[in-house]
Amino acid sequence: MINRGGENVYSVEVENALTAHPDVLEVAVVGVPDPVMGEKVGAVVLPRPGAPEDFVPSLIAFARERLADYKVPQFVRVLDDALPRNAGGKVLKTTLRGTEGWVAVPRR
């Protein structure tokens, strides 16, 4: 769960919405540290092969149609390889929470 300025954002809800996008193969949603809000919503995305390189704006527009505004990711990181997983296959979100490599998504 991500605590964004007192609002609870459940990662799985955002992940389910983003995974429905046709250019997304895998996604993990984590809290990105923020000095004012505590955390902001960040999405780590692995695009499908052949997806356009500039698919992030369409992904965010897709999310805005399905999620409340405070749940739409404000930061995105696009990966070239699969999400890091442990031996049991669970995504290692702690390794994804770092502050490097995030690209801010323009707000409306």
Beta strands, then each sheet from edge to edge (+ up, - down):
strand 1: 2-4
strand 2: 7-9
strand 3: 24-34
strand 4: 38-47
strand 5: 75-78
strand 6: 103-104
sheet 1: 1+ 2-
sheet 2: 3+ 4- 5- 6+
end
